[in-house]
Amino acid sequence: MATDRSDDSVEIMLDIFELDKLGDAEFQRILHFKLHLAIMENDIAAVKQMLIIGADPNFRNEMGFTAVEWADTLRNVDALKVLLQDVDIAHNGIELLAEHIRNKHPAVVAVLLEMGVKSFLSRNVLLHQGLILLACHIGHVTVVSLLIRCIPWYRITPSKQIFLQTAAAAQNDDVLELLRSIAREEQESLSAPYQRLPLIPVYAPPRDVEFDRLFNEFIREDAYLP
């Protein structure tokens, strides 16, 4: 659960004054170290403060991680929502989503979809399928599942073969199994209303001999039957 430790604001401000005394390179190093530390501790107040001071979510530290990549590694969705809050979803959302699909960042993909990218995909089936194809080729099961299930009415069955062929060509066995499983679910959901009900035995009532006699008396063999 995210923490919002406002009591630490004085300490953070003191740190800012200390950072101001440093050279630019050292300032950036320490600032982003503190940002990564805040993400690891899930201290959302500190994450926000570091961004206000000037931390860049895409700054790559000595370990080779950006803050966004670090939050994805830790599956810290709360931190990711803060780090990505300034993204222009309308103009850059799809491009950013494709980038993080390629980089196998499932938490970032989930946050971007939630932030509004899925509404664009719901209006552009070809684009949606293209991103699923990309994910099938890259081979991250969670990312593939997120893309398929983000739009409730979407069904992979009409395009199942091309998805399977793409995953098979890249030897992504886990993705193949996921696609087959989802296709089975869809088939079962389609056929469920038409499943044959078990046969219920029907037993004829005992013959009424008197009724049969009366019936035979009043029905002549030569009577016209339409």
C-alpha positions as CSV (number, residue, x, y, z in Angstrom):
1,M,0.0,0.0,0.0
2,A,1.3,3.4,-0.9
3,T,2.5,5.7,1.9
4,D,2.2,9.5,1.9
5,R,4.5,10.6,4.7
6,S,3.9,14.3,4.9
7,D,5.9,14.4,8.2
8,D,9.1,13.9,6.2
9,S,8.6,17.2,4.2
10,V,11.0,19.1,6.5
11,E,13.7,16.4,5.9
12,I,13.1,16.5,2.2
13,M,13.4,20.3,2.1
14,L,16.7,20.1,4.1
15,D,17.9,17.6,1.5
16,I,17.0,20.1,-1.3
17,F,19.2,22.8,0.3
18,E,22.1,20.2,0.5
19,L,21.6,19.2,-3.2
20,D,21.8,22.9,-4.2
21,K,25.4,23.0,-3.0
22,L,26.4,20.2,-5.4
23,G,27.6,20.3,-9.0
24,D,25.0,19.4,-11.7
25,A,26.2,15.8,-12.3
26,E,26.3,15.0,-8.6
27,F,23.0,16.7,-8.1
28,Q,21.4,14.6,-10.7
29,R,22.9,11.4,-9.3
30,I,21.8,12.0,-5.8
31,L,18.4,13.3,-6.8
32,H,17.6,10.2,-8.9
33,F,19.0,7.9,-6.2
34,K,16.5,9.4,-3.8
35,L,13.8,9.0,-6.4
36,H,14.6,5.3,-6.9
37,L,14.8,4.8,-3.1
38,A,11.4,6.4,-2.7
39,I,9.9,4.1,-5.3
40,M,11.4,1.1,-3.6
41,E,9.9,2.2,-0.2
42,N,6.6,3.0,-1.9
43,D,6.8,6.5,-0.5
44,I,4.6,8.3,-2.9
45,A,4.9,11.7,-1.2
46,A,8.7,11.6,-1.7
47,V,8.3,10.4,-5.3
48,K,6.1,13.5,-6.0
49,Q,8.6,15.8,-4.2
50,M,11.5,14.5,-6.2
51,L,9.6,15.2,-9.5
52,I,8.8,18.7,-8.3
53,I,12.5,19.3,-7.6
54,G,13.3,18.2,-11.1
55,A,13.8,14.5,-11.3
56,D,13.3,13.0,-14.7
57,P,11.4,9.6,-14.8
58,N,13.4,8.7,-17.9
59,F,16.8,9.5,-16.4
60,R,19.0,6.4,-16.5
61,N,21.1,5.8,-13.4
62,E,24.4,4.0,-13.0
63,M,22.6,0.7,-12.8
64,G,21.0,1.3,-16.2
65,F,17.4,1.8,-14.8
66,T,15.1,4.7,-15.4
67,A,12.6,5.4,-12.6
68,V,9.8,4.1,-14.8
69,E,11.7,0.8,-15.4
70,W,12.6,0.5,-11.7
71,A,8.9,1.0,-10.7
72,D,7.9,-1.6,-13.3
73,T,10.5,-4.1,-11.9
74,L,9.0,-3.6,-8.4
75,R,5.4,-3.7,-9.8
76,N,4.8,-0.4,-8.0
77,V,1.7,0.7,-9.8
78,D,1.1,3.7,-7.5
79,A,4.5,5.1,-8.3
80,L,4.0,4.5,-12.0
81,K,0.8,6.5,-12.0
82,V,2.7,9.4,-10.6
83,L,5.7,9.0,-12.9
84,L,3.5,8.8,-16.0
85,Q,1.0,11.5,-14.9
86,D,2.3,14.1,-17.4
87,V,2.1,11.7,-20.4
88,D,-0.1,13.1,-23.2
89,I,-2.1,9.9,-23.8
90,A,-4.0,11.4,-26.8
91,H,-0.7,12.1,-28.7
92,N,1.9,9.7,-27.2
93,G,-0.1,7.0,-25.5
94,I,0.0,4.4,-28.3
95,E,3.7,5.0,-29.1
96,L,4.6,4.7,-25.5
97,L,2.5,1.6,-25.1
98,A,4.3,-0.1,-28.0
99,E,7.7,0.9,-26.6
100,H,6.9,-0.8,-23.2
101,I,5.4,-3.8,-25.0
102,R,8.8,-4.2,-26.7
103,N,10.6,-3.7,-23.5
104,K,8.4,-6.3,-21.6
105,H,7.1,-3.9,-19.0
106,P,3.8,-5.3,-17.9
107,A,3.1,-2.9,-15.0
108,V,3.7,0.1,-17.3
109,V,1.4,-1.5,-20.0
110,A,-1.3,-2.0,-17.4
111,V,-1.1,1.6,-16.1
112,L,-1.1,3.1,-19.7
113,L,-4.2,1.1,-20.6
114,E,-5.9,2.3,-17.4
115,M,-4.9,5.9,-18.1
116,G,-6.9,5.8,-21.3
117,V,-5.0,4.0,-24.1
118,K,-7.5,1.2,-24.1
119,S,-10.3,3.6,-25.2
120,F,-8.2,4.3,-28.3
121,L,-7.7,0.6,-28.9
122,S,-11.5,-0.1,-28.6
123,R,-12.1,2.3,-31.5
124,N,-9.3,0.9,-33.7
125,V,-9.4,-2.9,-34.0
126,L,-6.6,-3.1,-36.5
127,L,-4.3,-1.1,-34.2
128,H,-5.3,-3.2,-31.2
129,Q,-4.6,-6.5,-33.1
130,G,-1.2,-5.1,-34.3
131,L,-0.1,-4.5,-30.7
132,I,-1.3,-8.0,-29.8
133,L,0.8,-9.4,-32.7
134,L,3.8,-7.4,-31.4
135,A,3.3,-8.8,-27.9
136,C,3.0,-12.3,-29.3
137,H,6.3,-11.9,-31.0
138,I,8.0,-10.4,-28.0
139,G,6.7,-13.2,-25.8
140,H,5.6,-11.7,-22.5
141,V,2.5,-13.7,-21.3
142,T,1.2,-11.0,-18.9
143,V,1.5,-8.3,-21.6
144,V,-0.4,-10.4,-24.1
145,S,-3.1,-11.2,-21.6
146,L,-3.5,-7.5,-20.6
147,L,-3.9,-6.4,-24.3
148,I,-6.4,-9.1,-25.1
149,R,-8.5,-8.7,-21.9
150,C,-8.4,-4.9,-21.7
151,I,-11.5,-4.6,-24.0
152,P,-14.3,-6.9,-22.6
153,W,-16.0,-7.5,-25.9
154,Y,-12.8,-8.3,-27.9
155,R,-12.4,-11.9,-29.2
156,I,-9.2,-13.4,-30.6
157,T,-11.0,-16.3,-32.3
158,P,-11.3,-14.6,-35.8
159,S,-7.5,-13.8,-35.7
160,K,-6.4,-16.8,-33.7
161,Q,-4.3,-18.4,-36.4
162,I,-2.1,-15.4,-37.1
163,F,-1.5,-14.8,-33.4
164,L,-0.6,-18.5,-33.0
165,Q,1.7,-18.4,-36.0
166,T,3.5,-15.3,-34.7
167,A,4.0,-16.8,-31.3
168,A,5.2,-20.1,-32.8
169,A,7.6,-18.4,-35.1
170,A,9.2,-16.7,-32.1
171,Q,9.1,-20.0,-30.1
172,N,7.1,-18.4,-27.4
173,D,5.5,-21.5,-26.0
174,D,3.9,-19.8,-23.0
175,V,2.1,-17.4,-25.2
176,L,0.9,-20.2,-27.4
177,E,-0.6,-21.9,-24.4
178,L,-2.3,-18.7,-23.3
179,L,-3.8,-18.0,-26.7
180,R,-5.1,-21.6,-26.9
181,S,-6.6,-21.2,-23.5
182,I,-8.3,-17.9,-24.3
183,A,-9.6,-19.3,-27.6
184,R,-11.1,-22.3,-25.7
185,E,-12.8,-19.9,-23.2
186,E,-14.3,-18.0,-26.0
187,Q,-15.6,-21.1,-27.8
188,E,-17.1,-22.4,-24.5
189,S,-18.8,-19.0,-23.8
190,L,-20.3,-19.0,-27.4
191,S,-21.6,-22.5,-27.2
192,A,-22.8,-22.4,-23.6
193,P,-26.4,-21.3,-24.4
194,Y,-26.8,-24.0,-26.9
195,Q,-25.5,-27.0,-24.9
196,R,-27.6,-30.0,-25.1
197,L,-29.5,-30.7,-22.0
198,P,-29.5,-34.2,-20.5
199,L,-32.4,-36.4,-21.6
200,I,-35.1,-36.8,-19.0
201,P,-37.0,-40.1,-19.2
202,V,-40.6,-39.8,-20.0
203,Y,-43.0,-42.5,-18.7
204,A,-46.4,-43.0,-20.5
205,P,-49.3,-43.2,-18.1
206,P,-51.2,-46.5,-17.8
207,R,-53.4,-47.2,-20.7
208,D,-57.1,-46.4,-20.2
209,V,-58.8,-49.4,-21.7
210,E,-62.3,-47.8,-21.6
211,F,-61.0,-44.7,-23.4
212,D,-59.4,-46.8,-26.1
213,R,-62.7,-48.7,-26.6
214,L,-64.8,-45.4,-27.0
215,F,-62.2,-43.9,-29.3
216,N,-62.2,-46.9,-31.6
217,E,-66.0,-47.0,-31.7
218,F,-66.3,-43.4,-32.9
219,I,-63.5,-43.4,-35.4
220,R,-64.4,-45.2,-38.6
221,E,-61.7,-46.6,-40.8
222,D,-63.3,-45.0,-43.9
223,A,-63.5,-41.5,-42.2
224,Y,-61.8,-38.7,-44.1
225,L,-58.6,-37.7,-42.4
226,P,-56.9,-34.5,-43.7
